Amino acid sequence: MSSGAMKAIERMNAPTWRTFTPWLLALTGDVIDIFRGRTPLPWLAGAGLMAFAACYVTAIVTSLDEHRRETRSPFAALAGLIVVTYALTIGYGGDWMLCFPLLSLATGVVMRLKGPWLGGALGVTGLSVWAITTFQDHPQNTLAIAWGTSLSGVVAATLLNFFETVARLKATQEELAHAAVERERLRFSRDLHDLLGHTMSVIVVKAEAVRRLAPRDLDAALGQAADIEAVGRQALTEIREAVTGYREGSLATELDRARSCLDASGITTDIRQSGPPLPPQTAALLGWVVREGVTNVIRHSGADRCAIEVRGEPGRVHLEITDDGRGVGSGTNTTSGTGGTGLKGLTERLAAAGGSLTTGPHSKRGFRLVAELPVDDEEEGRAA
């Protein structure tokens, strides 16, 4: 269904009890006959007519009330309506047979969600019209009344089910829109954390290097200051891209930055990469892992050495970051698990791509982070 058709339907008012109650005017002829004395036992006919109207309205109103539709009230009213309908039509016949189309309409409203039960009830109602009119020798009205009886219930049930389905679809669309907003908020907060956490760590490290180098090596200090400017400009670009949702990471770029940052922090770096070229999406995810892992090493580990290994295997790629620090890799006081906002976000990203992220102690001293991702053979071939 097109969006234009959906909007047109939404502008239409869904049926209410006011939509169905005016159909009681079909019995106006019977009311006139009662007041003119053309009906035997008019007081009994009048009482029956009032009971019919009361049961009809009650069945309609309660079945359209979301708080009472699942209670016994609609079905009790419908049962009363059935009894009164058969009593009036068998007792009086003639124009009173128009009670059956109204009974069918009420049945469609009350039993609209019952499927086969509704079809069976309408079928019995139609057969009742044929049986009563034939027994009373009024066959000329049988076809018209039977047709109206069957059709009214089907139309009522179909109409209500249609509008209720549209309402559910609209509610589902709103839930999906809300979920999309929440996902976008999560993406933005996660990207912003990863970007700023890494960038601020780099700026702090290089600013410390400037302070150490300035008294004895001005040219080296100026080089570190130039790096701070470049990192700041790059961070501004990445934040803009994160806001618009189009940022793509680069594993090679992140490995180069990792080496520069670790060297500036006085941490000996060993970076090894093997295997075929990786697809862009896989490389981007691993770039985030390198960024977060190296940031944690610089900020929390107190390590002297850090090793980063990227190893491509058939159908998978393996990334491992190890250090010889204090065994703290997430900014928390734990030595294992995936605690911390940054590692938690990475775990969710990799899990969404079919991968995994594990962290924990490394050897007797240090911390180890391992990320694994599946690699599609066709995408890997295109990357090569």
Kinemage of the C-alpha trace (Angstrom):
@kinemage 1
@onewidth
@group {chain A} dominant
@subgroup {mainchain}
@vectorlist {calphas} color= white
{ca met a 1} P 0.000 0.000 0.000
{ca ser a 2} L 1.414 3.387 -1.004
{ca ser a 3} L 2.093 6.117 1.529
{ca gly a 4} L -0.521 8.328 -0.151
{ca ala a 5} L -3.186 5.656 0.261
{ca met a 6} L -2.159 5.145 3.890
{ca lys a 7} L -2.480 8.873 4.605
{ca ala a 8} L -5.892 8.975 2.913
{ca ile a 9} L -7.073 6.060 5.054
{ca glu a 10} L -5.698 7.652 8.221
{ca arg a 11} L -7.733 10.776 7.497
{ca met a 12} L -10.917 8.672 7.431
{ca asn a 13} L -12.727 8.203 10.699
{ca ala a 14} L -12.800 4.650 12.003
{ca pro a 15} L -16.308 3.214 12.582
{ca thr a 16} L -17.749 3.765 16.061
{ca trp a 17} L -20.962 2.687 17.772
{ca arg a 18} L -22.575 5.797 16.240
{ca thr a 19} L -21.873 4.302 12.807
{ca phe a 20} L -23.995 1.208 13.460
{ca thr a 21} L -26.829 2.355 15.731
{ca pro a 22} L -28.712 4.347 13.015
{ca trp a 23} L -29.411 1.036 11.261
{ca leu a 24} L -32.087 0.473 13.873
{ca leu a 25} L -34.222 2.824 11.736
{ca ala a 26} L -34.793 -0.182 9.470
{ca leu a 27} L -37.428 -1.238 12.022
{ca thr a 28} L -39.349 2.051 11.738
{ca gly a 29} L -42.170 0.288 9.851
{ca asp a 30} L -42.652 -2.126 12.734
{ca val a 31} L -42.817 0.780 15.213
{ca ile a 32} L -45.485 2.479 13.096
{ca asp a 33} L -47.500 -0.756 12.922
{ca ile a 34} L -47.382 -1.047 16.715
{ca phe a 35} L -48.681 2.493 17.245
{ca arg a 36} L -51.430 2.041 14.647
{ca gly a 37} L -52.583 -1.177 16.263
{ca arg a 38} L -51.787 -3.356 13.275
{ca thr a 39} L -49.628 -5.693 15.350
{ca pro a 40} L -51.215 -8.314 17.614
{ca leu a 41} L -50.409 -7.840 21.294
{ca pro a 42} L -48.773 -4.463 20.669
{ca trp a 43} L -47.466 -4.213 24.246
{ca leu a 44} L -45.563 -7.473 23.768
{ca ala a 45} L -44.242 -6.390 20.387
{ca gly a 46} L -43.187 -3.025 21.860
{ca ala a 47} L -41.376 -4.721 24.746
{ca gly a 48} L -39.670 -7.071 22.312
{ca leu a 49} L -38.623 -4.161 20.110
{ca met a 50} L -37.180 -2.270 23.089
{ca ala a 51} L -35.311 -5.396 24.215
{ca phe a 52} L -33.976 -5.864 20.676
{ca ala a 53} L -32.706 -2.250 20.521
{ca ala a 54} L -31.145 -2.493 23.995
{ca cys a 55} L -29.307 -5.742 23.210
{ca tyr a 56} L -28.207 -4.438 19.810
{ca val a 57} L -26.765 -1.184 21.176
{ca thr a 58} L -25.108 -2.946 24.114
{ca ala a 59} L -23.472 -5.516 21.844
{ca ile a 60} L -22.158 -2.818 19.502
{ca val a 61} L -20.938 -0.427 22.217
{ca thr a 62} L -19.191 -3.036 24.378
{ca ser a 63} L -17.510 -4.799 21.460
{ca leu a 64} L -16.033 -1.493 20.221
{ca asp a 65} L -14.794 -0.541 23.690
{ca glu a 66} L -11.182 -1.718 24.016
{ca his a 67} L -11.637 -2.242 27.762
{ca arg a 68} L -14.770 -4.407 27.451
{ca arg a 69} L -14.382 -6.173 24.110
{ca glu a 70} L -12.664 -9.170 25.715
{ca thr a 71} L -15.211 -9.480 28.529
{ca arg a 72} L -18.454 -11.453 28.471
{ca ser a 73} L -20.611 -8.349 27.982
{ca pro a 74} L -20.595 -8.231 24.143
{ca phe a 75} L -21.333 -11.959 23.847
{ca ala a 76} L -24.043 -11.848 26.512
{ca ala a 77} L -25.715 -8.958 24.695
{ca leu a 78} L -25.379 -10.821 21.386
{ca ala a 79} L -26.936 -13.930 22.926
{ca gly a 80} L -29.864 -11.827 24.155
{ca leu a 81} L -30.199 -10.270 20.709
{ca ile a 82} L -30.351 -13.723 19.109
{ca val a 83} L -33.135 -14.841 21.447
{ca val a 84} L -35.194 -11.687 20.874
{ca thr a 85} L -34.668 -11.836 17.096
{ca tyr a 86} L -35.930 -15.399 16.784
{ca ala a 87} L -38.860 -14.677 19.130
{ca leu a 88} L -39.991 -11.610 17.156
{ca thr a 89} L -39.512 -13.099 13.688
{ca ile a 90} L -41.158 -16.419 14.524
{ca gly a 91} L -43.991 -14.723 16.367
{ca tyr a 92} L -44.722 -11.917 13.902
{ca gly a 93} L -42.871 -12.575 10.620
{ca gly a 94} L -43.398 -10.061 7.814
{ca asp a 95} L -41.364 -6.855 8.177
{ca trp a 96} L -39.976 -8.123 11.473
{ca met a 97} L -37.648 -10.312 9.397
{ca leu a 98} L -35.491 -7.180 9.037
{ca cys a 99} L -34.250 -7.979 12.531
{ca phe a 100} L -32.028 -10.620 10.948
{ca pro a 101} L -29.798 -8.219 8.949
{ca leu a 102} L -29.338 -6.193 12.142
{ca leu a 103} L -28.506 -9.369 14.061
{ca ser a 104} L -25.976 -10.251 11.375
{ca leu a 105} L -24.423 -6.792 11.572
{ca ala a 106} L -24.073 -7.056 15.360
{ca thr a 107} L -22.625 -10.555 14.976
{ca gly a 108} L -19.999 -9.247 12.563
{ca val a 109} L -19.031 -6.486 15.000
{ca val a 110} L -18.825 -8.743 18.065
{ca met a 111} L -17.212 -11.766 16.385
{ca arg a 112} L -15.027 -9.959 13.832
{ca leu a 113} L -11.846 -11.590 15.149
{ca lys a 114} L -13.231 -15.102 15.477
{ca gly a 115} L -12.665 -16.184 11.886
{ca pro a 116} L -14.428 -19.523 11.198
{ca trp a 117} L -16.823 -18.975 14.101
{ca leu a 118} L -18.042 -15.783 12.460
{ca gly a 119} L -18.576 -17.536 9.126
{ca gly a 120} L -20.529 -20.310 10.802
{ca ala a 121} L -22.698 -17.879 12.770
{ca leu a 122} L -23.553 -15.870 9.649
{ca gly a 123} L -24.305 -19.068 7.743
{ca val a 124} L -26.743 -20.232 10.437
{ca thr a 125} L -28.364 -16.791 10.449
{ca gly a 126} L -28.886 -16.883 6.691
{ca leu a 127} L -30.370 -20.389 6.845
{ca ser a 128} L -32.681 -19.226 9.625
{ca val a 129} L -34.062 -16.508 7.351
{ca trp a 130} L -34.808 -19.096 4.671
{ca ala a 131} L -36.378 -21.540 7.137
{ca ile a 132} L -38.620 -18.985 8.882
{ca thr a 133} L -39.834 -17.262 5.692
{ca thr a 134} L -40.529 -20.618 4.065
{ca phe a 135} L -42.408 -21.878 7.121
{ca gln a 136} L -44.501 -18.688 7.233
{ca asp a 137} L -45.144 -18.865 3.481
{ca his a 138} L -43.431 -15.550 2.636
{ca pro a 139} L -40.905 -16.778 0.030
{ca gln a 140} L -40.956 -13.509 -1.936
{ca asn a 141} L -38.757 -11.794 0.660
{ca thr a 142} L -36.446 -14.718 1.337
{ca leu a 143} L -33.671 -13.965 -1.169
{ca ala a 144} L -33.425 -10.233 -0.438
{ca ile a 145} L -33.456 -10.634 3.349
{ca ala a 146} L -31.056 -13.602 3.284
{ca trp a 147} L -28.653 -11.674 1.054
{ca gly a 148} L -28.830 -8.596 3.261
{ca thr a 149} L -28.345 -10.748 6.353
{ca ser a 150} L -25.187 -12.416 5.069
{ca leu a 151} L -23.736 -9.261 3.559
{ca ser a 152} L -24.231 -6.950 6.546
{ca gly a 153} L -22.226 -9.123 8.921
{ca val a 154} L -19.408 -9.659 6.443
{ca val a 155} L -19.166 -5.947 5.609
{ca ala a 156} L -19.179 -4.912 9.272
{ca ala a 157} L -16.460 -7.396 10.225
{ca thr a 158} L -14.320 -6.552 7.185
{ca leu a 159} L -14.621 -2.814 7.723
{ca leu a 160} L -13.684 -2.982 11.390
{ca asn a 161} L -10.813 -5.408 10.803
{ca phe a 162} L -9.490 -3.152 8.070
{ca phe a 163} L -9.421 -0.035 10.224
{ca glu a 164} L -8.003 -1.916 13.205
{ca thr a 165} L -5.246 -3.324 10.982
{ca val a 166} L -4.433 0.174 9.746
{ca ala a 167} L -4.286 1.375 13.362
{ca arg a 168} L -1.908 -1.451 14.261
{ca leu a 169} L 0.272 -0.683 11.249
{ca lys a 170} L 0.414 2.965 12.255
{ca ala a 171} L 1.380 1.994 15.806
{ca thr a 172} L 4.056 -0.345 14.432
{ca gln a 173} L 5.419 2.424 12.210
{ca glu a 174} L 5.659 4.717 15.215
{ca glu a 175} L 7.467 2.038 17.212
{ca leu a 176} L 9.895 1.445 14.331
{ca ala a 177} L 10.505 5.187 14.007
{ca his a 178} L 11.158 5.405 17.748
{ca ala a 179} L 13.533 2.426 17.551
{ca ala a 180} L 15.359 4.054 14.615
{ca val a 181} L 15.811 7.240 16.639
{ca glu a 182} L 17.160 5.232 19.576
{ca arg a 183} L 19.579 3.362 17.290
{ca glu a 184} L 20.792 6.647 15.838
{ca arg a 185} L 21.300 8.097 19.311
{ca leu a 186} L 23.260 4.997 20.283
{ca arg a 187} L 25.372 5.215 17.120
{ca phe a 188} L 26.128 8.860 17.673
{ca ser a 189} L 26.998 8.469 21.362
{ca arg a 190} L 29.168 5.449 20.582
{ca asp a 191} L 30.987 7.182 17.717
{ca leu a 192} L 31.435 10.347 19.749
{ca his a 193} L 32.875 8.373 22.654
{ca asp a 194} L 35.303 6.519 20.413
{ca leu a 195} L 36.329 9.628 18.515
{ca leu a 196} L 36.790 11.991 21.436
{ca gly a 197} L 38.273 9.389 23.758
{ca his a 198} L 40.996 8.530 21.267
{ca thr a 199} L 41.579 12.085 20.057
{ca met a 200} L 41.879 13.575 23.544
{ca ser a 201} L 44.267 10.812 24.537
{ca val a 202} L 46.450 11.560 21.506
{ca ile a 203} L 46.404 15.300 22.217
{ca val a 204} L 47.346 14.750 25.871
{ca val a 205} L 50.187 12.393 24.958
{ca lys a 206} L 51.595 14.709 22.338
{ca ala a 207} L 51.187 17.759 24.582
{ca glu a 208} L 53.244 15.943 27.235
{ca ala a 209} L 55.828 15.164 24.571
{ca val a 210} L 55.962 18.857 23.640
{ca arg a 211} L 56.563 19.763 27.303
{ca arg a 212} L 59.365 17.199 27.620
{ca leu a 213} L 61.064 18.049 24.346
{ca ala a 214} L 60.788 21.847 24.350
{ca pro a 215} L 63.719 22.538 26.736
{ca arg a 216} L 66.216 20.387 24.803
{ca asp a 217} L 64.890 19.845 21.241
{ca leu a 218} L 62.731 22.673 19.940
{ca asp a 219} L 62.376 21.231 16.435
{ca ala a 220} L 61.056 17.915 17.795
{ca ala a 221} L 58.668 19.783 20.090
{ca leu a 222} L 57.380 21.825 17.150
{ca gly a 223} L 56.823 18.591 15.235
{ca gln a 224} L 54.706 17.218 18.060
{ca ala a 225} L 52.784 20.519 18.190
{ca ala a 226} L 52.110 20.218 14.455
{ca asp a 227} L 50.805 16.694 15.098
{ca ile a 228} L 48.426 18.093 17.726
{ca glu a 229} L 47.073 20.573 15.173
{ca ala a 230} L 46.650 17.827 12.558
{ca val a 231} L 44.925 15.522 15.041
{ca gly a 232} L 42.561 18.318 16.068
{ca arg a 233} L 41.642 19.116 12.469
{ca gln a 234} L 41.121 15.441 11.678
{ca ala a 235} L 38.953 15.078 14.775
{ca leu a 236} L 36.719 17.932 13.629
{ca thr a 237} L 36.268 16.238 10.262
{ca glu a 238} L 35.493 12.876 11.862
{ca ile a 239} L 32.970 14.397 14.260
{ca arg a 240} L 31.146 16.051 11.350
{ca glu a 241} L 31.097 12.718 9.532
{ca ala a 242} L 29.868 10.927 12.649
{ca val a 243} L 27.013 13.422 12.966
{ca thr a 244} L 25.923 12.781 9.386
{ca gly a 245} L 26.445 9.017 9.750
{ca tyr a 246} L 28.865 8.596 6.857
{ca arg a 247} L 32.160 8.050 8.632
{ca glu a 248} L 34.209 5.135 7.309
{ca gly a 249} L 37.270 4.055 9.262
{ca ser a 250} L 40.511 2.789 7.788
{ca leu a 251} L 42.516 0.014 9.399
{ca ala a 252} L 45.767 1.158 7.780
{ca thr a 253} L 45.235 4.733 8.985
{ca glu a 254} L 44.444 3.586 12.520
{ca leu a 255} L 47.532 1.354 12.606
{ca asp a 256} L 49.703 4.300 11.554
{ca arg a 257} L 48.104 6.495 14.217
{ca ala a 258} L 48.545 3.756 16.799
{ca arg a 259} L 52.268 3.558 16.077
{ca ser a 260} L 52.640 7.335 16.289
{ca cys a 261} L 50.673 7.632 19.543
{ca leu a 262} L 52.379 4.686 21.231
{ca asp a 263} L 55.814 5.947 20.224
{ca ala a 264} L 54.978 9.417 21.546
{ca ser a 265} L 53.904 7.797 24.832
{ca gly a 266} L 57.220 5.990 25.146
{ca ile a 267} L 55.654 2.585 24.494
{ca thr a 268} L 57.598 0.223 22.254
{ca thr a 269} L 55.348 -0.832 19.389
{ca asp a 270} L 55.258 -4.031 17.329
{ca ile a 271} L 52.670 -4.062 14.518
{ca arg a 272} L 52.274 -7.066 12.234
{ca gln a 273} L 49.744 -7.560 9.464
{ca ser a 274} L 49.302 -10.595 7.215
{ca gly a 275} L 46.715 -12.034 4.879
{ca pro a 276} L 44.813 -10.699 1.854
{ca pro a 277} L 43.284 -7.189 1.675
{ca leu a 278} L 40.146 -6.815 3.746
{ca pro a 279} L 36.742 -5.570 2.585
{ca pro a 280} L 36.112 -1.903 3.509
{ca gln a 281} L 33.432 -2.672 6.088
{ca thr a 282} L 35.593 -5.240 7.873
{ca ala a 283} L 38.595 -2.920 7.799
{ca ala a 284} L 36.460 -0.099 9.203
{ca leu a 285} L 35.295 -2.236 12.137
{ca leu a 286} L 38.831 -3.366 12.907
{ca gly a 287} L 39.948 0.257 12.703
{ca trp a 288} L 37.527 1.063 15.539
{ca val a 289} L 38.963 -1.846 17.551
{ca val a 290} L 42.538 -0.620 17.066
{ca arg a 291} L 41.536 2.928 18.011
{ca glu a 292} L 39.779 1.896 21.229
{ca gly a 293} L 42.353 -0.727 22.185
{ca val a 294} L 45.332 1.599 21.745
{ca thr a 295} L 43.537 4.399 23.589
{ca asn a 296} L 43.047 2.082 26.556
{ca val a 297} L 46.695 1.005 26.468
{ca ile a 298} L 47.884 4.616 26.533
{ca arg a 299} L 45.439 5.822 29.178
{ca his a 300} L 45.192 2.909 31.586
{ca ser a 301} L 47.835 0.204 31.154
{ca gly a 302} L 51.152 1.823 32.140
{ca ala a 303} L 52.745 -0.591 29.655
{ca asp a 304} L 56.259 -0.489 28.197
{ca arg a 305} L 55.450 -2.622 25.169
{ca cys a 306} L 52.390 -3.111 22.956
{ca ala a 307} L 51.928 -5.584 20.121
{ca ile a 308} L 49.216 -5.387 17.460
{ca glu a 309} L 48.700 -8.308 15.101
{ca val a 310} L 46.199 -8.511 12.217
{ca arg a 311} L 46.030 -11.991 10.736
{ca gly a 312} L 43.805 -12.851 7.805
{ca glu a 313} L 42.544 -16.453 7.699
{ca pro a 314} L 40.170 -18.279 5.302
{ca gly a 315} L 36.765 -16.765 5.941
{ca arg a 316} L 37.864 -14.853 9.058
{ca val a 317} L 40.220 -12.149 10.246
{ca his a 318} L 41.882 -12.096 13.649
{ca leu a 319} L 43.048 -8.934 15.447
{ca glu a 320} L 44.980 -9.104 18.712
{ca ile a 321} L 46.305 -6.271 20.878
{ca thr a 322} L 48.510 -7.175 23.853
{ca asp a 323} L 50.516 -5.128 26.335
{ca asp a 324} L 52.719 -5.752 29.368
{ca gly a 325} L 51.014 -3.223 31.621
{ca arg a 326} L 49.001 -3.491 34.809
{ca gly a 327} L 46.342 -5.737 33.296
{ca val a 328} L 43.691 -2.986 33.022
{ca gly a 329} L 42.334 -2.565 29.545
{ca ser a 330} L 38.934 -0.967 29.867
{ca gly a 331} L 39.315 1.874 32.257
{ca thr a 332} L 37.781 -0.159 35.067
{ca asn a 333} L 39.284 -2.129 37.935
{ca thr a 334} L 38.622 -5.444 36.255
{ca thr a 335} L 41.162 -7.530 34.471
{ca ser a 336} L 38.823 -9.447 32.253
{ca gly a 337} L 35.494 -9.225 30.510
{ca thr a 338} L 34.233 -6.459 28.309
{ca gly a 339} L 33.459 -3.789 30.879
{ca gly a 340} L 33.603 -0.105 30.016
{ca thr a 341} L 31.612 1.990 27.583
{ca gly a 342} L 34.134 1.786 24.743
{ca leu a 343} L 34.645 -1.988 24.787
{ca lys a 344} L 30.918 -2.552 25.298
{ca gly a 345} L 30.179 -0.512 22.175
{ca leu a 346} L 32.811 -2.452 20.218
{ca thr a 347} L 31.357 -5.750 21.409
{ca glu a 348} L 27.923 -4.701 20.119
{ca arg a 349} L 29.355 -3.554 16.771
{ca leu a 350} L 31.248 -6.765 16.169
{ca ala a 351} L 28.347 -8.946 17.316
{ca ala a 352} L 26.064 -7.176 14.819
{ca ala a 353} L 28.555 -8.123 12.067
{ca gly a 354} L 28.763 -11.750 13.213
{ca gly a 355} L 32.056 -11.287 15.035
{ca ser a 356} L 33.243 -11.329 18.626
{ca leu a 357} L 35.399 -9.357 21.050
{ca thr a 358} L 37.111 -10.918 24.065
{ca thr a 359} L 39.376 -9.296 26.631
{ca gly a 360} L 41.328 -10.499 29.632
{ca pro a 361} L 44.728 -10.897 31.305
{ca his a 362} L 47.752 -11.636 29.136
{ca ser a 363} L 50.421 -13.942 30.487
{ca lys a 364} L 51.543 -13.048 34.011
{ca arg a 365} L 51.296 -9.325 33.456
{ca gly a 366} L 49.400 -7.307 30.923
{ca phe a 367} L 46.148 -7.205 29.006
{ca arg a 368} L 44.930 -8.910 25.840
{ca leu a 369} L 42.163 -7.886 23.432
{ca val a 370} L 41.087 -10.228 20.632
{ca ala a 371} L 38.608 -9.389 17.875
{ca glu a 372} L 37.412 -11.808 15.210
{ca leu a 373} L 35.218 -11.076 12.211
{ca pro a 374} L 33.896 -13.196 9.346
{ca val a 375} L 35.062 -12.224 5.865
{ca asp a 376} L 32.934 -12.934 2.804
{ca asp a 377} L 35.054 -14.558 0.090
{ca glu a 378} L 33.464 -12.503 -2.698
{ca glu a 379} L 33.961 -9.216 -0.866
{ca glu a 380} L 37.527 -10.213 -0.055
{ca gly a 381} L 38.149 -10.923 -3.722
{ca arg a 382} L 36.799 -7.512 -4.724
{ca ala a 383} L 38.987 -5.832 -2.087
{ca ala a 384} L 42.029 -7.549 -3.556
